[in-house]
């Protein structure tokens, strides 16, 4: 970036949509990832797809690196600025353009907040299932870029499962459309899937066509407590073996329970080794049957107690125990690092035990919670990024946790993405020619490597 480039951007977007003052740029130098920061040089706010395309044409002509950003809630360093590059913030593209009740779809711009999508759908009796922890502040564009998951992933899947089409601005500034409203569409390569989870390295998603579902007519929430993680895991396995697929099967370990109870006062037992949050939704009759069956299974597998929500208010209260986990833990130490690994469901107790052993080995505070139904857990490091010696122990502990996840046939990330935080570990998961194939795709779509360069992997 140079002053001449900035002048051109101001002509394209107007001075009010181009930030260059040092103090104004501070919030754009980091995202939700602890200990990762880089000063932004220039941040621009396009107001429509045409302006995004104009910015990319300028960036392509002058070989300016571009980092796309939404609300900045990412947990992998994906929207950290690149030295000398441009931050393209898409928060002004925030319109819901169409709600098609005949085809059960919604077309919206990339800057729409995820929770708003579900709320607007709900007004018509419809439902957008993906619910990342940042649902109240994250944008749908960011969700698509990271293929975000959430608490309802076991039953309803992740963001990818609801993207039917998208508008993308390429590295050269061309505007393309991928996908359609058709449930069946097998014409050519499914190119839209390349951009889902690509973390802004292949193109810029400006509009998204989403699939909606009829809103469940009933829901039941249960909270079971256990004196061991194994008992909670056995409960999950037994529930699924009985052909019940709850929309939510979440767990919290003892440390997380203690912190949440101190923070939210929701009535959690602070002496339990594990708490299992279970939720079923659907037809009222089915919900009642499944809730009773899950309660029975929980008790059969050693639950010390099972609390069934009597109404919606109590259900929200119980669910808040899981949703407030990160906020509760963030109060303990100056730095909270929320990690993310996934293993096959059957290996979850082993993985949780390993995390505890690593915490003891390196004398660290690690609380663990996550999605027991799909094997995705969040070891959360409570530390201080200013303590260099402690951070060295944190890095070593993380490396061991990632390795163990892979040894158990899991993955280094189930929903947060790779970004900068896990870039060094990606080649351990990809073998043979698959890692090189990632680079070939990048080079084909972004030959000058100007889109979020240095994230996920390096192009040699």
N, C-alpha and C positions, 0 to 999 in steps of 0.2 A: 504494500500500500504506500502511496505517496500523495502529496497534496493535490496533484493533478487528477488522480483517480477519485479522491474525495470530492473534488469540485464536480466531476462528472456524475457522481452518485447524487449529489445535491440537486443537480439539474434534472436528473431522472425522477427523484422521489420527493424533492422539496427539502429545504434545510431542516424543517422540524422532524423529518424522518431519518436523519443522519446524525448519530452521536459520535463526537470525537473528544469531548472534554474528559479529562482523566477521572474526575469524580463521578461523572455520569456513567462511566464505563465499568466502574467497580463491580456492580451486581452481575455483570455478564462475564466475569473472569472465572466463574466456578459454577458447578451444578450441585446436585445433592450428594456427590461423592466426597467423603472426607479426605483431606490432605492433598487434593488435586486442585491446583489453581494456576492460572496463566493470564496475564494482563491482556485485555482486549485493546485493539488499536482503533477499530471503527465498528459501530453497530448500526445496521440499517433496518427499517421497518416498512417493507412493501405493504401496500394496501390491497393488492389483487394479484392474480396469476400473471397478468401482463407485465407488471412491474418486477415480479420475481424473474421472469424470462429476460427482461432488459438487464437486470443486475447480472444474471449469469452470462449473458452475451458479453458484457463488459469484462467480467472476471475471466472468461475464456480468452478474450482477445489480449488481455494484459497478464494472463497466467497468475491471477490472484487466488490464493486458497480461500475457500468458503466453508464456514462451519454453520450448519443450520441449527436453529434453537427455537424451542417453544417456551414452556414455563420454567425450564431449567431444573426439573425434578429428577433427572436421570441419576442412576446410581452406579455408573461405570465410567464416568468421565467423557462420555460421548460428545457432549456439547462444550467441552473446554476449548477456548480459542487457540488457534494456531499462530505461531509467531509471524507477524507481518501480514496476517490474513484478515478476512472480513467475517464478521458475525452477522448472519441473516436471520433476524428474529421474526417469526411468522404469527405473532399474537394478534395482529390486526386483521388477519383472515379468519374471522370468527362467526361467519353466518351459517345457519342451517338453511340450506337452499331448497330442500324438498323433503316432505314426509309422504311417501307413497303407501297408503294403507291397503291398496289393492294388491301390490306386489311385495308388501312388507319390507320396504327398503327406506333408507334415509340417505340423502346426499348432503354432505356438509363440508365446509372449508376446514383446512388442517388445524386452525387455531381454536376450534370449538373445544370447550372443557368437557371431559369425558362424562362427568356426572350430568351435565346439561343434556347430553344426548339421551341418556336413560330417562331423565325427567320429562323431556318433550315427548319421547316415545310413550311414556306412561300415561300421558294425557289422552292418548288414543287406545289405551289398553294394550300397548305393546311393550317390548322388553329388549334392552341391549345388555346382554349378560356379562361381558368382560368387566371386571371391577378391580383394577390395580389399587394398591394401597394409597396411591396419590390421586385417586379418582376425583376428588374435589378440586384439584388444581392442575392436573396434567392435561395436555391437549391430545386430541385424537391423532394428530400427526406424529407426536412423540410416541404414542402407543403403537402406531403402525411401524415406525422406525425401529422400535425395540421389540416388536411382537409381544406386547405386554400380556401378562397373565392376571392372576388375582385369586381371590378366595373361592370363586365359583368354577375354577378351572376343571376340577374333576368331572363334573357333569356337563358343563357347557363349553369347555375348551378355552382357547385363547384368542387374541385379536385376529390372527390369521383366519380363523374359522368364520369370521363375520365380514371380511372384506370381499366384496363382489367386484369392485372396480375402483379405479383411482386415476386422477390426473397427475401427471408427473412432468416437472421441468428437468430436462437433461443437462448434462455438464456443458453442452454447447448453447443452451438457452432455448431449445426446441420444446414445445408443449405437446405432450402425447397423452392419449387416453388408453387405458388398459382395462379389460373386463367388460361386464355388462350386467343388466338386471336378470338375465336368464339363469335359472338354477342349473341348467345343463348348457355348458358352453365349452366345447373342446376344440375350438378353431385355433390351430397353431400352438406354439409354446404358451404355457401359462406364465406370461412375463410378469404379471403383477406380483407373483410370489417371490420374484427376485428382489423386489424393493421392500417387501415386508421383512423386518428384522435386519435390514442392511445398514441401519444406524447412520443414514445420511451420506453414505460413501458412494452410492451409485446414481442417485437422482434426488430431487426434492419433491415430496408429495404435497400437492397443494389442495386437492379435493379428494374425498373418500366416499365411496358408495358402500353403505353398510347394510348387512342383512339384519332384520329384526325378527323377534319371535312373539307369539301371543304371551301376554303377561301371566305368570302362574296365578291361579285363583286362591291358593292357600299356601301357607308356609308354617313350619314348626321348627323351633330351635331347642336344642338340648345341650347341657353342659355336664360332662362326666369327669370325675376326678379319680386319679390312680396313684398307687404308691410306687409304680415303676413305669418306665417308658415302654418296656416290652408288653405290658398288659394293654396299654393304649394301642400299640401297633397291632396286637392280636385282635383287638376289637375291630379295628379298621379292616383287617383281612377277612374277619368273619362276616362283617356287614356286606362286603362286596361279594363274598362267596355265596351269600344268601340272595344274590341278584338284586341288591338294593344299591343304587348309585345316588348318594346324597349330593346336593348341590355344594355342600361345604363339609369338609372334614379337616379341621385345623387343630394344631396342638401348641401348647406353651409349656416350657420346662419350669422347674421350681423358681429359678432366679427371675425369669420373666414374669411369672405369677406374682411374686413378691413385689416387683417393681410396678406392675400394672395395678395391683390392689392399693399400693401406697399412692399412686397417681390418680386413679379413676374411682376408687371406692365402689367397685361393682359387686363385692361380696365373694371374691375368689378365695379359696383356701390357700394359705401361704405355706402350708406344710406338705402339700401334694407334690409328688415327683413329676407329675404331668397332668395337664388338663386338656380334655378333648372337646372341642366345639363341633357339634353336629347339627346340620340343618337339611331338611327335606322340603321340597316344594312341588306344586303340581295340583292335580284335582284334589279337592278336600278329602274325599274318602281314602284315596291312595296315601295322602299325607298322614292322615291319622293312623293308617295301618303301618306305614313305614316308621313313623315316630315310635309307636309301641314296640315294633320289632327291634329298632335300634336300642331302645332302652333295655329290653330284655337281653340283647346280645352284650351290651355294656356290662350289665350286672353279672351275666354268666362268665365274663372274662375279667372279673375282679375289680370292677369299679367300686370305689369306696362310697360314692354318692352319684346320683343322676338327677339333675334339676331340669324340669321341662317348663319352658316358658308358657305362662298362662294366657298371655295376650301379646299384641304387637309391641307394646311399650317395654315389656320385660324381655322380649326377644331382641330388641335393639340394645337393651342394656347388656345382655349376655354377649351379643356379637361385638359390642364395644370393647370387651376384654381383649379380643384378638386385634381389633383394628387400632387400638391405642397402644399396642406393644412397643412400637418404635419410639413414639413420643415419650412413653414412660421410661424406657431405657436411656433415652437421650439426656435425662436429667441427672444421671449418676456420675458421669465423667465428662471432661471437656470435649472429648472427641468420641463419636459413635460411628463405627464402621459396620454398616449393614451388608453382610455378605449373602451369597446366593449360590447354592449347589443343589443338584438333584440326583437322586439315586433311585433304582427300582424300589417300589414300595416295600418289598420284602427285606430290603437292606437298610431301611431307615433306622431301626433301633441300633444296629451296628454302627451306622454313621454318627448318630447322636452320641453314642458311647465314645467313639473315637474323638469327637470334638471335645468332650469333657476331659479325655486323657491328654489331649494337646494343650488344653487350657492349663492343666496341672503341670505338665512338662515345662511350659514356658512361663509359668506364674502369671497368667493373664486372666482377666475377667471376661468370660464369654457366655452370653445368654443365648438360648436357641429356641426358636419358634418357627412355625411354617405350615405348609400344606401337606399334612400327613397322607391325605387321600391320593396325591400324585407324586409323593416322594421328594417334594421341593422343600428344603429347609433353609433357614436364615441364621447362620451363626453370627451373632452380633457382638463385635469387639467393643468393650468399654475401656477407653484408653485416653491418652493425651498426646496429640501429634507433636507437641513441643518437646516431649521427652524422647530424644533420639534413640537412646538405648532401648526403651520400651518398644518403640516403633520397629526396631530391628527384630525384636522377638515376635511382634505382630506379623511382620512379613514372613518370617520363617514358619510360624504357625499356619498362616494362610496357605503357603506352598504345600505344606503337609496335608491340609484339608482338601485342597484341590486334587492332589495326587491320590488320596484315598477315595475320593468320589469317582475318579476315573478307574481305579483298581476295582471298584464295585460295579463297573459297567454303567456309570452315571455320566454326568456332564458338568463342566465347570460353571455353567450358568443356565438356569431354567427360565429366567424372566428378565433379569436386569441388563443383559447384553454384555459385550466384550469391551468395547470402547478402548480406554487406556488402561483401566484397572486390571484387566485380565488378558491383555494382549500377549504378555510373555508366556502364557500358559496354553494358548490356543493350539499351537503346533503339537502339544502333547496329546490333544484329543483327536486331531486330524492326522491320519496316517497315509502312507503311499502317495498317490497323486492328488488326493483330495485337497490338501492344503495349497498345492500349486494351482489347482483349479480355481480356488477363490481368487487368486491373483489374476488369472486369465480373464475372469468375469469383470474384475475391476478395470483392467487395462482396456477391455473391449468397450465398456460404457463410459469410462472416464480416462482417456488416454494420457491426458496431461496431469492426472492426479491432483485436481484442484478441489474435489469434493471431500471434505473432512479428512484430509491426508494424515497419515500416521495413526489412524484409529483402526482397531481390530487387528490389522497386520500391516507390515511394510511391504511396498512393492519394490522389488530389487531393480 
